[in-house]
Amino acid sequence: MPALALSAMAQASTPDQLLRWAPQCFGQPGDLKLAALCISEPQGGSDVKNLQTTATRDGDDWVLDGHKIWIGNGGIADVHVVNATVDPELGHRGQALFVVPGGTPGLEMVRKLEKLGCRASHTAELRFEDCRVPADHLLGGYDALENRLKQAREGDPGGSSPTLGAFEQTRPMVAAQALGIARASLELARDYASDREAFGEPIIEKQGVSFQLADVAAELDAARLLTWRAAWMAAEKVPWQHGEGSMSKLKASECAVRASELAIQVCGGYGYVRDKPAEKWYRDAKLYTIFEGTSEIQRLVIGRALQEAAGEEPLHHRFPGRRGGVSGAVGRGTERRSKAGAQLTKTALKAPWLKEFARMTPTNFWSGS
Ligand SMILES: Cc1cc2nc3c(=O)[nH]c(=O)nc-3n(C[C@H](O)[C@H](O)[C@H](O)COP(=O)(O)OP(=O)(O)OC[C@H]3O[C@@H](n4cnc5c(N)ncnc54)[C@H](O)[C@@H]3O)c2cc1C
């Protein structure tokens, strides 16, 4: 959860602000710190332009008033990154992010929420009442905010909301968590089905069981590849033009729900009780189709991307353009580097003292591919 807040912060803050607040999102061994990202409100989480918490400038301070709900680490965090409206007329483009340190007067934890799953995490409802933070707690600074508001008022389509950008960025990270639940569930179901006998043979011999496992295995790999693609694109700085981040979260979360439900079904009565972790994974998995944008909102994002791309082809992501300079000539994945790597491996295998080293290093170490 600190990573979600940090991602929003990285999107919106100045380099100085990031240096100041990022260490306070994690702390150090022996002195742990927590961060919370506070976006959702009781009247709705999906419709981000309808958020009603306000931030008003008062002298050298900003004053926050409003109500937040479902906030991971809310009220116990050292750093709260809070979305608030500065100009309600402008919808999500009139919003900004503020840092509210834990213990700031006016920040109140109303209650800790009792959840179906993911119960090891703290999720809370918060109230901000006349909650005052210094002007430099506005992420990105005042001039950048004014510029963004001016662009929005003039109808300029640029200058997106920092909040929406942050959610988009964290989707493969959430997808990866869901994949973990799906994989664990599938492995449990596979092992149980191979062991458990009914009608004189292991139940995995029954196609009614094995076909369902096969479907989930294929869905899991597909979701994993979508997640890797989105993460790879982000690392290569290829923009997600076709909703690739949303695709990864949509498929991984729905696969986690299906896989964990199947694990319960395959384990029969043992799946329904706490003797096995399947029931916990089922309760945990459901959250992944809800938070960080529900499945419906992911479909909305993908649907919009499809509409925007109407008439364009091909309908898949673009590969990064050719890199220039040293990286383009000998960087990871270039032909020259691969050839040099293969040559080095051959040479290494001939030298007895290097042979052992080469054996111990991963096969792709030399080529860097
Ligand atoms: C355990 C947990 C932890 C969370 N952690 C955080 C956190 O740390 N920080 C934070 O800010 N938020 C957090 N959330 C909030 C989460 O992001 C919201 O619950 C989510 O965005 C949905 O908002 P909502 O619950 O208000 O549902 P609503 O927005 O009211 O939606 C209700 C239903 O209507 C559907 N719907 C809404 N609009 C459309 C549409 N246009 N088309 C089709 N269907 C639609 C939704 O998909 C959903 O099924 C958390 C939630 C939970 C449960």
Ligand as a Chemical Component Dictionary entry (heavy atoms), coordinates in Angstrom:
data_LIG
# 
_chem_comp.id                   LIG 
_chem_comp.type                 NON-POLYMER 
_chem_comp.pdbx_formal_charge   0 
_chem_comp.three_letter_code    LIG 
# 
loop_
_chem_comp_atom.comp_id 
_chem_comp_atom.atom_id 
_chem_comp_atom.alt_atom_id 
_chem_comp_atom.type_symbol 
_chem_comp_atom.charge 
_chem_comp_atom.model_Cartn_x 
_chem_comp_atom.model_Cartn_y 
_chem_comp_atom.model_Cartn_z 
_chem_comp_atom.pdbx_ordinal 
LIG C1  C1  C 0 -10.526 -3.366 0.791   1  
LIG C2  C2  C 0 -10.502 -2.135 -0.052  2  
LIG C3  C3  C 0 -9.362  -1.364 -0.093  3  
LIG C4  C4  C 0 -9.334  -0.179 -0.807  4  
LIG N1  N1  N 0 -8.239  0.622  -0.762  5  
LIG C5  C5  C 0 -8.338  1.888  -1.231  6  
LIG C6  C6  C 0 -7.298  2.840  -0.976  7  
LIG O1  O1  O 0 -6.276  2.520  -0.344  8  
LIG N2  N2  N 0 -7.466  4.106  -1.411  9  
LIG C7  C7  C 0 -8.579  4.486  -2.101  10 
LIG O2  O2  O 0 -8.657  5.658  -2.458  11 
LIG N3  N3  N 0 -9.580  3.609  -2.387  12 
LIG C8  C8  C 0 -9.481  2.329  -1.970  13 
LIG N4  N4  N 0 -10.512 1.436  -2.206  14 
LIG C9  C9  C 0 -11.692 1.899  -2.899  15 
LIG C10 C10 C 0 -11.920 1.252  -4.260  16 
LIG O3  O3  O 0 -11.003 1.751  -5.197  17 
LIG C11 C11 C 0 -13.392 1.513  -4.625  18 
LIG O4  O4  O 0 -14.180 0.668  -3.822  19 
LIG C12 C12 C 0 -13.663 1.261  -6.085  20 
LIG O5  O5  O 0 -13.025 2.227  -6.872  21 
LIG C13 C13 C 0 -15.153 1.278  -6.394  22 
LIG O6  O6  O 0 -15.771 2.405  -5.854  23 
LIG P1  P1  P 0 -17.137 2.227  -5.001  24 
LIG O7  O7  O 0 -16.889 1.184  -3.996  25 
LIG O8  O8  O 0 -17.569 3.552  -4.549  26 
LIG O9  O9  O 0 -18.171 1.640  -6.055  27 
LIG P2  P2  P 0 -19.022 2.495  -7.080  28 
LIG O10 O10 O 0 -18.148 3.419  -7.819  29 
LIG O11 O11 O 0 -20.213 3.044  -6.400  30 
LIG O12 O12 O 0 -19.495 1.334  -8.077  31 
LIG C14 C14 C 0 -20.500 0.387  -7.708  32 
LIG C15 C15 C 0 -20.667 -0.608 -8.857  33 
LIG O13 O13 O 0 -21.082 0.105  -10.035 34 
LIG C16 C16 C 0 -20.180 -0.187 -11.093 35 
LIG N5  N5  N 0 -20.005 0.982  -11.952 36 
LIG C17 C17 C 0 -19.712 2.248  -11.565 37 
LIG N6  N6  N 0 -19.592 3.042  -12.635 38 
LIG C18 C18 C 0 -19.796 2.249  -13.718 39 
LIG C19 C19 C 0 -19.810 2.479  -15.125 40 
LIG N7  N7  N 0 -19.551 3.680  -15.625 41 
LIG N8  N8  N 0 -20.075 1.437  -15.934 42 
LIG C20 C20 C 0 -20.315 0.195  -15.432 43 
LIG N9  N9  N 0 -20.320 -0.076 -14.124 44 
LIG C21 C21 C 0 -20.066 0.945  -13.278 45 
LIG C22 C22 C 0 -18.872 -0.562 -10.404 46 
LIG O14 O14 O 0 -18.031 -1.324 -11.265 47 
LIG C23 C23 C 0 -19.373 -1.317 -9.211  48 
LIG O15 O15 O 0 -19.633 -2.639 -9.578  49 
LIG C24 C24 C 0 -10.501 0.210  -1.554  50 
LIG C25 C25 C 0 -11.623 -0.619 -1.560  51 
LIG C26 C26 C 0 -11.650 -1.760 -0.809  52 
LIG C27 C27 C 0 -12.909 -2.589 -0.795  53 
# 
loop_
_chem_comp_bond.comp_id 
_chem_comp_bond.atom_id_1 
_chem_comp_bond.atom_id_2 
_chem_comp_bond.value_order 
_chem_comp_bond.pdbx_ordinal 
LIG C1  C2  SING 1  
LIG C2  C3  SING 2  
LIG C2  C26 DOUB 3  
LIG C3  C4  DOUB 4  
LIG C4  N1  SING 5  
LIG C4  C24 SING 6  
LIG N1  C5  DOUB 7  
LIG C5  C6  SING 8  
LIG C5  C8  SING 9  
LIG C6  O1  DOUB 10 
LIG C6  N2  SING 11 
LIG N2  C7  SING 12 
LIG C7  O2  DOUB 13 
LIG C7  N3  SING 14 
LIG N3  C8  DOUB 15 
LIG C8  N4  SING 16 
LIG N4  C9  SING 17 
LIG N4  C24 SING 18 
LIG C9  C10 SING 19 
LIG C10 O3  SING 20 
LIG C10 C11 SING 21 
LIG C11 O4  SING 22 
LIG C11 C12 SING 23 
LIG C12 O5  SING 24 
LIG C12 C13 SING 25 
LIG C13 O6  SING 26 
LIG O6  P1  SING 27 
LIG P1  O7  DOUB 28 
LIG P1  O8  SING 29 
LIG P1  O9  SING 30 
LIG O9  P2  SING 31 
LIG P2  O10 DOUB 32 
LIG P2  O11 SING 33 
LIG P2  O12 SING 34 
LIG O12 C14 SING 35 
LIG C14 C15 SING 36 
LIG C15 O13 SING 37 
LIG C15 C23 SING 38 
LIG O13 C16 SING 39 
LIG C16 N5  SING 40 
LIG C16 C22 SING 41 
LIG N5  C17 SING 42 
LIG N5  C21 SING 43 
LIG C17 N6  DOUB 44 
LIG N6  C18 SING 45 
LIG C18 C19 SING 46 
LIG C18 C21 DOUB 47 
LIG C19 N7  SING 48 
LIG C19 N8  DOUB 49 
LIG N8  C20 SING 50 
LIG C20 N9  DOUB 51 
LIG N9  C21 SING 52 
LIG C22 O14 SING 53 
LIG C22 C23 SING 54 
LIG C23 O15 SING 55 
LIG C24 C25 DOUB 56 
LIG C25 C26 SING 57 
LIG C26 C27 SING 58 
# 
